[in-house]
Amino acid sequence: MTNRYAEIQVNPFEDAIVREPRDVSFSVKGLNDAPLHRLLSKFDALDAGELPRSSPARPDRAQLVVSPDRGYGKSHLLGRLFTALGRRATKVYLRPFQDPYKAWQSILLLTVQELDRPDDETGDTPSQLRSLAIGTLAHIVADFAQNGIPEIAPAVPALRHLAAGTLPASEMPGRLAWLRSLFSDTGPINRLAGLLRKRHIDLQGQEKAWLKVLVACAFDDADDERRQAALKWLRADPLEPEEVERLRLDQADNDGRGDVTPQEINALSFRRLQGLCQLASYYRPFVFCFDQTECYASDPMLIKALGNCIEQLYAELRNHLTVVTANQRNWVVDIKPHLEPPHRDRFTPEISLEGITRTGARELIEARLKSCDLSSGDIAQFFADKWLDEPFETLVELGVRALLVRAEERFRALARPNTAPPPAQTLDDLFQVELNGIRSQKALQAYNQDCLMWFAKDVGQAMSGVKVGRTSGRRYFSFEWCWPDRSVYFAFEGGDHWRRWKAIADEAISLAKAQTGRPTLTYVFRTPDLARVPRSSWAVAKATMDEASRHGFRIVELTPDQVCELHAARELYSNALQGNIAFAGPETLAWLQTRFASLLADVASAGLPIQVRSVDAGGPAAKQRTKEHTTTASGALDDDRLSVVLDLVREQRIVDISVVLDRLGKTDLRDPLLRSVEAHPNLKAHPGPKTIFLQWRITA
């Protein structure tokens, strides 16, 4: 008899951690339905009634979801919530921020990045931002027509369907073109701005600016310069004069000034979030999910900042639901005692997660085995000898992850019955799994100031004799590595405005001159998705940056591989803090510090490649234009190569990515291949410690 288990290349139970809520594809019937229904009922109160809502909806308190222990499904519940809400909500998944003084800047940046992700995970759909912009504009125009504009009134039903995503596909191009034509000049925008004020939507005098930004987000291509300017405005970044002109903004609306304090940046970021939530009266409410809260536990300042954020979300933002997850011990011992008493009151009573029962365990195991095309006889073999009964003889419920670990061992024993168990996974194995997981999802590779801050703050502690801490009285260089004889400072900037960069360079010069007799280095890290700086037109700023470079100022352009490694490192450490892996936080951090010792040494001694030269901005749009014809504008494979991939994976069901690349004839197509897998509903990537497997999956 053929051992079907031995033929399967991927153990279907290895993937026991939800790294990204949008990846959740299966749920056991009844498991944690009560917590899910409670969250959904809280959301129902936000989107009740016809659009536009008569006034922005007040939120409830933050919904506190607590797991009895690790592995009970906090992130999985968020994934189920995202799936259940579908296109009723604009969904934002928030990993922990690192700077207590700029928490809102971090939350806004993550929100805009989340908005630029697909509206759902079923294939090639518009981004949440495009859907939000089209839906909001369509509802506003329809509302305007119903307020006495006869020439638009006949289009109202179609506009409502367009906004809801229920317009027939055949009518979509024509209706979008018609809606776009309405905004070809500023006249309609001026009239609609007045209507927003009548609807009690408070955009603090920037109604026209918001509408112009939404027009760019709704109708421009992803790499269009006007849309890129709109994204910068949404992120509260300062705009260059030509960008203000592209958006047709009033100069007063370019409020993200270059030379500002962290407090001003934070305040403006919060106002942008207020605006987005106010406009949700015309569209979908937001859902903000704070996950991985264990990462706040070691820093009372971060806990206090989290409490402040929850307070402001409750008191000052509308049309949203906030969800916060935590493990029981972490919440009770590490976080709650450090919250201000009024901030504790902004959380609901604990919403407790449940463990899995015997019936649910069988359902989950069968679903994973069926995904490997195992027959009913093969599945029966898995449950032979009352294998499932043992853990439930003394327990009514079991943590899902504990069950999956046990099932992983069972699968391995069936596949290789006469071999010794493999050695336990090392931290290197676990790191490689995270690294391949980051490579598989482009959205996880975007600029993230919190990841870079974490590297400077936590990983940087490894160096001998160093004192790591936040600076005081500095606008931009917020972290410092200090030795008795020298200092290294870090600023975190994702924008590309000359005035901001001149201010950063000025501060770098000031820091160097203040450290008389002490060598001083000042760094800003940049990632490949950001526009390169400086631009060739930056005469004044370039001169200051050149002078700063002579005083130790360095702009470091990280490679794509370095970005993936840093993100993987942070995820691995977060998993250790959450108890998701068999290594404690300090042990994992020590391993990472050794793993990145060479990079740390290069940073500490200015041994990294640097860039402080005149180049035109070459962000994502410029890079796309230089791609080979083998890929599309989105960075994915072209149709011919994608067809080869689909045929191969459909035939083999599960296949090593190296085999697919060999079939394509180009090993350097790994990233475009992963972009295609990410976007296709029938393909799924399984990251492992040595490779990535691609699986064919059948969608409903």
N, C-alpha and C positions, 0 to 999 in steps of 0.2 A: 504494500500500500504506500502510495506517494505521501511524503510528509509535506503537506501544503504549507505548513508554518515555516519550514526551512526555505521555501522558495520566495518568501516575502522579504524584501530588502529593508523595509522600514517597520520597526516595532510600533504598532499603532497606539501604544500606551506611553511612549517616551515623552510625548508632548503633554506635560502635566501642569504647565504654567500658562496662564492667559497673559500674553505680553501686550496685547492690543485688543481692546474691547470689540472693535469692528471685525475681528477674526472669528468671533463666536458663531458657530454654525449649528450646534446641536444642544438641546436641553432636555433633561429627563422630565417626563410629565410629573407635575406636582411638586418638584423640588424647588424650594424657595419661591413658590408662587405667591405666598402671602406677602413677603417683602416687596416683590415686584408689583403686585396689585396695589399695595399701599403707595408706592412711588407713582404709579400710573394715575391713581385717583387724585393725588396732589397735582399732577400735571393737568388733569381734566379741568380743574377749576381755572386754569390759565387760558385755555383756548375755547372756552364755552361761548356759544353765540356766533352770530354772523360777523364777518369782517366788513369794514373795520370795527374794532371794539370801541365802545363809547368812550372809554378812558383806559389808560395803561393799567394792567392788572397788578395789584400788590402781591408780592411773593409771600409764601409761607416761610417758616424758619428752615434752616439747613437740615436736610434729611440725613440723620446720622445712621449709617449702616455699619453694624459691628459684627465681626466674625468671632465665634467662640475661640478659635485658634487659627493657625495658618492653614491654608488649603481648603477653606470652606466656600470659596467662590465669590469673593468681593468683586474682582474685576469681571468675572463671568456674569455676575448680576448686572453690572453696568452694560455689558455687551447685550444681554437680553433686553435691558431697558432701551438701548439704542434701536434694536431690531423691532421691538414692540411699538415704539413711537414712530418709526419709519420717517415719513416726510411731514409728520405733524410738528416736528421740533427741529431746531438748529442745535446740533450736538457738539459739545466742546469737552474734550478729555484733557485734564490738567495734571501734568506731572509736577512735582514740588518745585517751588521757586527757591532761590538761594540767597537773594539780597533782600533783607527786610525793609530797606529804604526804597526799593523800586519793585515792590511786589506787583503793583498794578501794571507796570510796564511789561513784566514777564507774563502776566495773565493775558494782557492784550496781545502780545506777540504770539503766544500759543493759540489764542482765539482766532486771530487772522489766519494763521497757518492751518488751523482746523477748518476754518471756513473755506479754504482753498482746496479741501479734499472732496472726493466725490460725494454726491448727495446720498447715495447708498452704495452698497458693496456688491451689486448684482451685475456690474459690467460698466460699459462706457456711458456714464451719466454725467450731467453737468456738475460743477462744484456746488457746494452748499452756498457759496458766496454768489455765484451766478443765479442760482435759484432764488436766493433771498432778494437779490436786486431786481430781477424780473418780476417776482411775485409782489414785492412792495410797490414798484412803479405801476404795475397793472392794476392793483387794487386802488392806488391813489387816483389814477386816471379815471377808473370806473366810478369812484366816489365823487370825483369832480364832475363827471357827466351827470350823475344823479342830482347834483346840486344846480342844475339849470343850464347845461350846455347841450342844446338839442343836436348839434352836428355829431357829437360823440355818443349820445345816448344809445343808438342802435347797437353799438359795439360792446355794451356793458356785459351781456351774458358771456360773450367770448372772452372778454378780459378776465372775468372771474374764473373761467375754466383754465385760461392760460396761467393765472396765478396759482391755481390749485394743482396744476400739472395734469389736468383731465381733458385738455383740448386734444382732439384727434391729431395724430401725427401729420396727416396731410395738410392740416390747416396751420400748423405751427410756423413754418417759414414765412408765410404771408402775414400772419398776425404779428410776428416779431418785427418784421420789416416795417409794418404800419406803426407799431408802437415806437420803434426807433425814430421814425420820421417825425413824430410829435415833438421830439427833443432835439431837432436839428438846429433850433435857435433857443435863446434863453427866455422868450416870452412865456411859453407854458410853464417853465420852471418857476418864474416869478409868481404866476397865479397860484400854482400848486403849493408854493411855500406858505402863502397866506392860509390856504385850506388846512395845512398841518397844524397851524397855531389854533385854528378853530376847533380842531379835534383834541385839544389839550395835550398835544405831543410837544414836549419841551425840548427843543434842540439848541437852546441857549443862543438864539439869534443866528444859527448856522443852517437854517432850513435849506436855503438855496445851495450851499456847499454840499450838504448831504445828498441832495437830489442829483447834482452834477457828478458826484463820486459814484453814486449808484448807477447812473447811465453808463459810465465807463466800465463798471464791473459787469453790467448786464449784457452789453453789446460788443465790447472789444475782445479781440483774440488775447490769449494768455500772455503772449510776448509783446503785445502792443504797448508803445511807450506811454500812451494815455492811461491804460489800465495799470501799468507799473507805478505811475504817479499816484493813481487812486489808492493803490495798496499802501504806498508810503504815507499818504495822508491818513488812512485808517490806522496805521501803526503809530501815528502821532510823530512821525519823522518830519523834519523841516524839508520844504520843497525848494528846488532851484527856480529862478524866475521863469525859465522856459516850461517847467512843469506846471507852475501856476497858470501859465497861458494855455497850455494844452487842456487843462481842466476848466478853464474860463472862470477861475475862482477870483473873488475879491482878495486884495492883498491882505486884508484883515483876517481872512480865513486861513492863511498860511501861518498858523499859530504855533507850529512846532519849531520854535526858534533854535538857532544853532548853539548859542552860549547860554545854557540854562542850568539850573541846579538839579540835583536828583529829585528833590521834592517837587519841582515844577514839571519835570518829565513824568513823575508818578501821577501828579494831579491831572495832567492833560490826558494821560493814558486812561485814567478812570473816566474822564468826560467822554472819551470816544466809546467806551463800553456803555456808558449811560445812553449815548445816542443810539447805538445799535439796539439796546433793549427797548428804548422808546419806540423805535420804528417797528418793533415786533408787534405793536398794536395792529399793524397792517398786514402782518404775515405770521410767522411761526414764533412761538415763545422759545427762549433759549433754555438749554439744560447744561449747567456747569457741573462737572464731576471732578472733585478733588480726590485723587487716588494716591497710593503709595505714601500715606501720611507718616509712616514710620521714619521717613527721611527727615522729618522736622524734629524728631525727638531729642537729638543731641544738642540742639541750639535753642535756648529759651527765647532769643530774639526772633527767630523764625516762627516759633509757636505764637508769640505775641502778635506778630504780623499776620499770621493766619487768622487769629481771632479778630483782628481789626478788619480784615477783608470780609469775613463772614458778617460782621456787624454792618459794614457799608453795603454789602449786597442786599441785606435785609431792609435796611433803612432807606437806601437811596436809588436802587435799581428796580426796574419794573419788568414784568413779562418774562420771568425766568423761574426755573426750579434749580436749587443748589443741592447737590448730593455730596456727602463726605464719607469716605470709607476708612475703617481702622480695625486692627485686631484688638480684641478685648483688653488684654493686658497693656498693650501699647497706649490705648486710649485712657484707661483708668490710672495707670502709673506714670506715663511719660508726658502726655499731652494735657489732659484735663486740668491737673493741678496747676499748670503754668498759664492757663487762660484767665483773663480778667473775669470776675464773677458776672458782669453784665454780658460778656461775650459767650459765656457758657449757656446763658438763657436763649441765645440765638440758635441753639441746636435743639432738635426734637428729642424726645426720649429715644433710647436706643432701639433700632430696628434690627433684631437679631436674625442671623442666618441659621439655616438648619443643616444637619448632616444628611447623608444619603442612606436610604433604607435598603434592605435586601432586594426588594422589587426594583427599585430605581437603579441599584448597582447592576443588576442583570440587564436592564434596558440599555444602560450606558455602555457596558462591555459589548453587548450584541451589536450596537450601532457602530462601534469602532471596528469590530471584526468584519462586519458587512462592508465597510468602506474599503476593505482589502479583498473583496470578492470571494470571501470564504463561504463555503456551502453550509447548509444547516447541519450536516453531519460533522463538519469540521468545528462548527461552533459548539455542538453538543460535546465534542471531545474536550473543549476548553473547560466546560463545567463538570466534567466527569469526576468521580470520586468525591462528590459533594464539596468540591473545592471552594465554592462560594459560601458554604454554610459556616465554616470555621470562625471568621471574624464576627459574625452576627450571633454566635452562641451566647456571648456575654454583653454585646452592645446592640442597642436598637438602631443607632445611627453611627455612621463613620464619615470622617472628612473625605471629600471627593479625592483630594490629592493622595491621601493614604491608600485609598482603593486603587487608584491608577498605578501607584508604585507597586502594589502587590500584583496587579494584573500584568504589569511589565515583566515582572519576574516569572510569572506563569507562562507568558508567551515565549520568553526566552528558553524556558525549560522544555517546552513542547517543540520549539524549533531545533534545539540542540540538546537532546535528552541525555547524552552520554559525555558531555563536556562540563568542565568546572565552570562555575559562574565567573563572568568577566570581572576584572577589578573594578572597584567603585570609581565613578567618574571623578576626575581630578578637577581642580579649579581651571586648569588650562582647557580641559574638555568643555566645561561649562561656559568659559569665556568664548570659545570658538562657536558654540551654539548661538550665543547672543550675537556674536559678530556676523554670522551668516543670516540671523534673523533681521539685523539692521540692514544688511545688504539687500535683503529681499523686499524691503519697503522703503521706497524713495522718501515718503513723508517723514520717516524717522531720521533722515540724514540732513534735514534742514538746519540752518543756523539756530543754535540754542544757547543763549548766554548763560543759562543756568548750568548746563553741562560743562561749559568752560570754567565758570566760577567754581563748580564742584571740584574740577581737576586742580585748579590753583589752590583751593582751600584744603581739601581732604588728601588728595594724592600728594600734594606738595609738602605735607608734613613729614614725609619720609626722609628728607635730606638732613644730613648731619648738621647739628648746631643751628638749624633754621627756626625762626619764630614766625608763624603764619597768622595773619589776622587782618581784619578790616581796617582801613585807614579812617581817619577823621578829618573833617575840614577839606576834603577833596571832592571836586565835582565829578571827575571821571575815573581816576585811578583808585578804585575802591578796595583792592586787595594788595597785600604786601608780603613778600618774603624778605625777612630781615636777618642778616648775620651781624656779628659784631663789627665787621669791616666793610660791609656792602649791602645793597638793597636791590630788590627787583619788584617793580610795581606792575599791576595789570588793570587795564581799562577794557570795557566790554561794549562794543559799538557795532550795530548791524547796519547803520545808515550810511549815506554817501553824500552828505551835504558839506560843502567846503568850509562853511563857518563852524560847524561842529568839529571838523577835523583840525581846523586852525586852533580852536580852543583846546582840543586834546593835546596838540603839539605844544602850545603855550604852557600848558600845565606840566608836560613832560620836561620842558626846559626849566621851569620853576623848580620842579622836584630835584633835578640834577644840580642846579646851582645852590639849592639849600643844603645839599649833602656835601659840603666842602671836604675834600680829601677822601671821600667815600665813593668808590665806583657805583654808579647807579644805572640800571637798565629799566626801560619802560616799554611794555608790550601791549599790542592790540592784536588778537587773533581774528582771522577772517576765514570763512568757509567758501567752498566753490560756488554755492548758490548766490552769493552776494556779488554786487557790482564791485569791480576793482577800483581802488583808490590809490593815489589821487588821479583826477582827470587832467587832461592836457590844458584845460582852460583855467585851472586853479593857480593863477599867478601869485597872488598874495599868500594863499594857504600853502602852496608848494614851497615858497621861500621859507616859511616858518617850519614846515615839516623837514626840509633839508637841514635847517639849523638844528632842529630837535634830534635828527639822526646823528649829528655830531656829538650830541650829549647822551647817546645811548637809547634813542627811540627806535623801536622796531615794529614794523607791520609784518606779521607772519601769516602767510597764506597756507593754511593746512591743506593737505592733499585729501582726495576722497577717502582713501584708505585710513588716513589718520582720523578723519571725522568719524568714520564707522567704528574705529577702535575706541575712541573716547566715549561715544554713545553706548557701545557694548559694555565698556567698563562701568559706566554709571548704572546701567541696567543690572549688571551682575551684582554690584554692591547693594543696590536697592533690593534685589531678591534675597541677599543675605540678611539684610535688616528685617525683611518681612518674614524670615523663616522659610522661604521657598526652596532653599537649597541646604545641603547638609554641612554648611560651613557658616560660622558666625561672622558678624560684621567686621570685627577687628582682624580676624584671620584673613578674610577676603580682601580687606583694604591693604593689609601688609603684602599680600601676594600681588595686588595691582601696583603697589608702589615699587616692588621689585620689577614687575613686568614693564613699567614705564620709566625705569631708572635712567635709561639712556636719553629719553626725551626730556626728563627733568634736568639732567645734567646739561643738555644742550640749551635749554631755556635759561638755566641759572648762569651760564657762561657765554651767552650770545652766540652759541654754536649752531643756531638754526639758520636756514636760508631766509633772507629778508627781502622786502620790496618797499622801497621808498623812491619811486621814480614816476615820471610823467607817462601815463598811459590813458587812453580813452576808457571809460567805464565799459567793462565787458562782462556783464552779468549773464543770467540764464539765456536771454534772448540772443545775444551775440554768439554764445557757445552753440546754440541750436543751429544757427545758420552754417556752422562749419562742420556739421555732422555728415558722415557718408550717406549715400543714398540707401544704404542697408537699414536705416532707421527712419522713423517718422519724426515729426516736429515735437512730439511728446517724449522722444528719447526711446520709444519702444521699437520693436522689429517692424520692418515693412511687411506688407501683406504676404508676399511670396515666402519669406522666411518663417513668418508666423504659421503659415499653412503647413510647412515642413514639421514644425514643432508640434502642432495639433495632431497631425497624423501619427507621429512617433509616440507621443504620450498616450494618445487614445488606444494605440495598439498594445503598448507595454503596461499601461495602467500606472505603474510607478517606475521612474527611471532616474538614474544619476544625472545631474546636470552636465557632467563632463561628457556623457554619451551624447546628449543633445547638442552640445557645442561641437563635438566631433562631426556630427551629422551636418551641422551648419557650415563646417569648414573654417570657422574663425573663433578661436578661443577668446578673443577680445570683445566678443559680443555678449559676455556674461551679464553686464548691467542692462543693456537693452532687452535681453531675454527675460531678466527678472522683472523689468517694467511691464512686459507683455503678460507675464504670468500674473502679476499683481492686478492687471486690469481685466483679465479674462475670467468669466464666471465658471468655466470648466477646468481651470488650472489652479493648482494650489502648491505652494512651496513648503517643504518640510526641512527646516534648518537642522543640521546635525553637527557634531564636533569636527568631522572631516570633510563633509561635502553638503550639498543641498540636493534633496530629492524632489522631483516634480511629479505630482500625482494628477491623474484624470479623475474628475468628480462629476457626478451627474446631478444637475440642478433640477429643482421642481419646475 
